[in-house]
Amino acid sequence: MKALIYNGPGHKALEDHPKPTIKTPTDAVIKITKTTICGTDLHILKGDVATCKPGTVLGHEGVGVVDAVGSGVTTFKPGDKVLISCISACGRCEFCRKSMYSHCTTGGWILGNRIDGTQAEFVRIPHADTSLYPVPNDADEEALVMLSDILPTGFECGVLNGKIQVGSSVAIVGSGPIGLAALLTAQFYSPSEIIMIDLDDNRLKVSKKFGATATVNSADGNVAQQVMKLTGGRGVDTAIEAVGIPATFKLCEEIVAAGGTIANVGVHGCKVDLHLERLWSHNVTITTGLVDTFSIPMLLKTVQSKRIDPKRLITHHFKLAQIIKAYDTFSNAADTKALKVIIDA
């Protein structure tokens, strides 16, 4: 089969790769129909994720059709259409019992990281019964790809961890796909202000269409002052960091209000300074975490009922044979205006 292989920092290639097979009774092999590229894949290619070794198939999102199942799989059978969670969960270990599926002792974020992922014609899914979701016959597969990772990530790590409430004020630093996913799902709780911050005017324009009450371009360096002006000098109740670099986390520290929450979502590849000399007396909460995807069933219902339309995040379409071009498009978003790309396998 064809698969996108990580060959070390800065190196990737579409190569022939052995088709995966059942290794344990709880495995399923899925024929991928649609997948996508995540910002985390770009972090891997930069060398920020040491657990991903050269030779690994990238990707942790997608929908497909069950090709084969192990003897221990009871929920799915060959031919079933499924949504793949970016997190594999056994459902039985101590962490899974706490709904901390990202810390599953035999799973977690392993797809496209510790084991071969979804940017291929086929993928092996461990713990299939608890790591796959049935796809309704009338569901839009492209919309469901957004439920593998970015929508649950924006919602769980940004909105829920950020304790967004009715009438509260929110700033989302980073208007890429994850930041926009947080923007879409933050509106479940009707905050009074959602301020989107980014360097890219196109993404800020998209943010306004998606429901932002204000946008700030951070290129001029006085973004903290602009946010303070927008909030009457008090700052925001929730600051969501959705980029993963020191400067954006520092900005969150500067704009969070007393009693507020900084919800880190971004993948950080280097150290970040924590300015406790300013924050120690402000009753500020800082949250971190990897998505657990416990919200997928709820989000699936909101998509089916058209309460939310994740297809709005999709800007480009490619075939698997064009995945190198897809990566170039996705990684040069300022020029291509890319948000999420769909790859037809």
WORA-V711256 format. One record per residue. SS is DSSP state (~ for helix, > for strand, _ for the rest). PSI is psi as a letter, one per 40 degrees, with the letter a starting at -180 (999 if undefined). Layout:
# WORA-V711256
ss=SS psi=PSI
ss=SS psi=PSI
This chain:
# WORA-V711256
ss=_ psi=i
ss=> psi=i
ss=> psi=i
ss=> psi=h
ss=> psi=h
ss=> psi=h
ss=_ psi=f
ss=_ psi=i
ss=_ psi=h
ss=_ psi=e
ss=_ psi=h
ss=> psi=i
ss=> psi=i
ss=> psi=h
ss=> psi=i
ss=> psi=h
ss=_ psi=i
ss=_ psi=h
ss=_ psi=h
ss=_ psi=i
ss=_ psi=i
ss=_ psi=h
ss=_ psi=d
ss=_ psi=i
ss=_ psi=d
ss=_ psi=e
ss=_ psi=i
ss=> psi=i
ss=> psi=h
ss=> psi=h
ss=> psi=h
ss=> psi=h
ss=> psi=d
ss=> psi=h
ss=> psi=a
ss=> psi=i
ss=_ psi=h
ss=_ psi=i
ss=~ psi=d
ss=~ psi=d
ss=~ psi=d
ss=~ psi=d
ss=~ psi=d
ss=~ psi=d
ss=~ psi=d
ss=~ psi=e
ss=_ psi=e
ss=_ psi=e
ss=_ psi=g
ss=_ psi=d
ss=_ psi=e
ss=_ psi=h
ss=_ psi=i
ss=_ psi=i
ss=_ psi=e
ss=> psi=h
ss=> psi=h
ss=_ psi=i
ss=_ psi=h
ss=_ psi=e
ss=_ psi=i
ss=> psi=i
ss=> psi=i
ss=> psi=a
ss=> psi=h
ss=> psi=h
ss=> psi=d
ss=> psi=i
ss=> psi=i
ss=_ psi=i
ss=_ psi=e
ss=_ psi=e
ss=_ psi=h
ss=_ psi=e
ss=_ psi=d
ss=_ psi=i
ss=_ psi=i
ss=_ psi=h
ss=_ psi=e
ss=_ psi=h
ss=> psi=h
ss=> psi=i
ss=> psi=h
ss=> psi=h
ss=_ psi=i
ss=_ psi=e
ss=_ psi=h
ss=> psi=h
ss=_ psi=h
ss=_ psi=d
ss=_ psi=e
ss=_ psi=d
ss=_ psi=i
ss=~ psi=d
ss=~ psi=d
ss=~ psi=d
ss=~ psi=d
ss=_ psi=e
ss=_ psi=f
ss=_ psi=g
ss=~ psi=d
ss=~ psi=e
ss=~ psi=e
ss=_ psi=h
ss=_ psi=e
ss=_ psi=e
ss=_ psi=b
ss=> psi=a
ss=_ psi=g
ss=_ psi=d
ss=> psi=h
ss=_ psi=e
ss=_ psi=c
ss=_ psi=d
ss=> psi=i
ss=_ psi=i
ss=_ psi=a
ss=_ psi=e
ss=_ psi=g
ss=> psi=i
ss=_ psi=d
ss=> psi=i
ss=> psi=i
ss=> psi=h
ss=> psi=h
ss=_ psi=i
ss=_ psi=f
ss=~ psi=d
ss=~ psi=d
ss=~ psi=e
ss=~ psi=e
ss=> psi=i
ss=> psi=h
ss=> psi=i
ss=_ psi=h
ss=_ psi=i
ss=_ psi=d
ss=_ psi=e
ss=_ psi=i
ss=_ psi=h
ss=~ psi=d
ss=~ psi=d
ss=~ psi=d
ss=~ psi=d
ss=~ psi=d
ss=_ psi=e
ss=_ psi=e
ss=_ psi=d
ss=_ psi=c
ss=~ psi=d
ss=~ psi=d
ss=~ psi=d
ss=~ psi=d
ss=~ psi=d
ss=~ psi=d
ss=~ psi=d
ss=~ psi=d
ss=~ psi=c
ss=~ psi=d
ss=~ psi=d
ss=_ psi=d
ss=_ psi=e
ss=_ psi=f
ss=_ psi=h
ss=_ psi=i
ss=_ psi=h
ss=_ psi=e
ss=_ psi=i
ss=> psi=i
ss=> psi=h
ss=> psi=h
ss=> psi=h
ss=> psi=h
ss=_ psi=h
ss=_ psi=f
ss=_ psi=a
ss=~ psi=d
ss=~ psi=d
ss=~ psi=d
ss=~ psi=d
ss=~ psi=d
ss=~ psi=d
ss=~ psi=d
ss=~ psi=d
ss=~ psi=d
ss=~ psi=d
ss=~ psi=e
ss=~ psi=d
ss=~ psi=e
ss=_ psi=f
ss=_ psi=i
ss=_ psi=d
ss=> psi=h
ss=> psi=h
ss=> psi=h
ss=> psi=h
ss=> psi=h
ss=> psi=i
ss=_ psi=e
ss=_ psi=h
ss=~ psi=d
ss=~ psi=d
ss=~ psi=d
ss=~ psi=d
ss=~ psi=d
ss=~ psi=d
ss=~ psi=d
ss=~ psi=d
ss=~ psi=d
ss=~ psi=e
ss=_ psi=e
ss=_ psi=i
ss=_ psi=d
ss=> psi=i
ss=> psi=i
ss=> psi=h
ss=> psi=h
ss=~ psi=e
ss=~ psi=d
ss=~ psi=e
ss=_ psi=e
ss=_ psi=f
ss=~ psi=d
ss=~ psi=d
ss=~ psi=d
ss=~ psi=d
ss=~ psi=d
ss=~ psi=d
ss=~ psi=d
ss=~ psi=d
ss=_ psi=e
ss=_ psi=f
ss=_ psi=e
ss=_ psi=e
ss=_ psi=a
ss=> psi=i
ss=> psi=d
ss=> psi=h
ss=> psi=h
ss=> psi=h
ss=> psi=h
ss=_ psi=f
ss=_ psi=d
ss=_ psi=f
ss=_ psi=i
ss=~ psi=d
ss=~ psi=d
ss=~ psi=d
ss=~ psi=d
ss=~ psi=d
ss=~ psi=d
ss=~ psi=d
ss=~ psi=d
ss=~ psi=d
ss=~ psi=e
ss=> psi=h
ss=> psi=i
ss=> psi=h
ss=> psi=e
ss=> psi=a
ss=> psi=h
ss=> psi=h
ss=> psi=h
ss=> psi=h
ss=_ psi=d
ss=_ psi=i
ss=_ psi=h
ss=_ psi=h
ss=_ psi=e
ss=_ psi=i
ss=_ psi=i
ss=_ psi=h
ss=_ psi=h
ss=_ psi=h
ss=_ psi=g
ss=~ psi=d
ss=~ psi=d
ss=~ psi=d
ss=~ psi=e
ss=_ psi=d
ss=_ psi=e
ss=_ psi=e
ss=_ psi=f
ss=_ psi=h
ss=> psi=h
ss=> psi=h
ss=> psi=i
ss=_ psi=i
ss=_ psi=i
ss=_ psi=i
ss=_ psi=i
ss=_ psi=e
ss=_ psi=e
ss=_ psi=e
ss=_ psi=e
ss=~ psi=d
ss=~ psi=d
ss=~ psi=d
ss=~ psi=d
ss=~ psi=d
ss=~ psi=d
ss=~ psi=d
ss=~ psi=d
ss=~ psi=d
ss=_ psi=e
ss=_ psi=f
ss=_ psi=d
ss=_ psi=i
ss=_ psi=g
ss=~ psi=e
ss=~ psi=e
ss=~ psi=e
ss=~ psi=e
ss=> psi=h
ss=> psi=d
ss=> psi=i
ss=> psi=h
ss=> psi=i
ss=> psi=i
ss=~ psi=d
ss=~ psi=e
ss=~ psi=e
ss=~ psi=d
ss=~ psi=d
ss=~ psi=d
ss=~ psi=d
ss=~ psi=d
ss=~ psi=d
ss=~ psi=d
ss=~ psi=d
ss=~ psi=e
ss=_ psi=f
ss=~ psi=d
ss=~ psi=d
ss=~ psi=d
ss=~ psi=e
ss=_ psi=f
ss=_ psi=i
ss=_ psi=c
ss=> psi=i
ss=> psi=i
ss=> psi=h
ss=> psi=h
ss=> psi=h
ss=_ psi=999
